[in-house]
């Protein structure tokens, strides 16, 4: 199956490939759709250019070796990540913002991941998160 965030895929449908198009900007819905397709088909290709979707696919679907986001094999991204990167991955996604959530000015996903996974920042981050979770 192919899941597309773009208005492409007509030529694939003509060739007998199931194409599921996401016309609205609903990242979590798209990822849920991909997970459902992976459970059925075991092979899914996602077309799009949204790093938010890539982050969510890597986090939620890393156990599926047949999932591809464009040219990226999402399970391989997860495999090369350190334990610290895996621990902070979804939090970095949230802090860096997405389509409908604001972000820290001037800090993208990569910069925030580096900050979160730097051992010298660990104590500060843990105390800040503790205060955030227990106001």
N, C-alpha and C positions, 0 to 999 in steps of 0.2 A: 504494500500500500504506500501511497505517497500522500503526505500532508503538506499543503502549501499555504504560506501566508501571502502569497502573491497571486495575481490573476493569471497564472501559467498552468500548464498541465493538460490543455485540451488535446495536444498531440499524443500524450501518454494515454488518455482515456480512449482515444481512437485506436490505440494499440492494445487495448484490453487491460490496462493497468488501472487499478482502483485509485482514484484521486479524490482526496478530501480537502476542500478548500475552506480556509478560515477567512471570511470576509470582514470580520470585525476584529478589533484589537483586544483579544481576550487570551492573554498568554497562558493563564492557568487552565483555561478550557482546552486550548490547543494541546497542552502537555497531557492533560487527562485523556484526550482523544488518542494521542500517540500511544499512551500506555495501554489503552483498550485494544488498539490495533496490534500492538506488540504481543499481547497475550493471545490473540487470534492467529495472526499471520507470521509472527516471529521475524519479520523483515519490514522495516519502515524507513523511508527516505523523507526527510523534512526539508523543504525549500523555503528560504527566507533569509533575511539579513538582520535579524533582531538579536542582539547579544543577550537580552533578557531571556528569550526563549532558549538560547544555548545554555545559559546558566541553569535554568530550571530542568532542562533535559539531562544535563550532566548529573545534577543532584538526584533527580527522581528516577532516571532510567539507566543509570550506569551499568546495571547488571545485564543489560541486553546488548550483546556484542554486534547484533545486526542493525542497530540504529545508527543512522547517519544524518547529520545536520549539514547540508551542502556537502563539502568534502571532508568534514570532520567526523571521525568515528568517536562518538561521545564516551564510550567506555574507556578508550585509550587516554582521554583527558583525565578521567578519574584515576586510572592506574598510575599515572606519573605524578599525581598530587601527593604531597606529604600528609601525614596524619594531621598536622596543624592546619594545613590548607583545607582538608576535608572538614575539620571541626568548625572552621570559621567561614566556610564557603557560602552558606545560605545567608548568614548574617552580613557578609560583605555585599551580597546581592541586594539585601534590603537597605543597607546604609547607602549604597551607591545609587539608589533610586531606580525607577522604571518609568514606563510611559505615563502612569497616573500618580506616581509618588515622587515627591521632591527628593533631592539628594544634597549631599554636602558640596558646596560650591567648589569647583575646580578639582574635585577628586573623582576619578572614574573607577570602574570596577578593579582594574589591575592595580592601581595605586592603593586602593583600600585593602585589597587582598595582601599586598606586600606589608602594609602597616599592621594588619591584624596578625600576620604570621611571623613578624619579626619578634624573636624571643625577648628583646629588651623592652617591648611594649606590653608583654603578657600581664604583668601585675597590675598595670594601670587599666588595661582593658577589662580584666576580671573585676576590679573594684567598680569601674564605671557601669559595667553590665549588672553587677549585683545591686547597685543603687537604682538602676533603671528598672530592674525586675521587682524590687522590693522598696517602693518609694516611702 
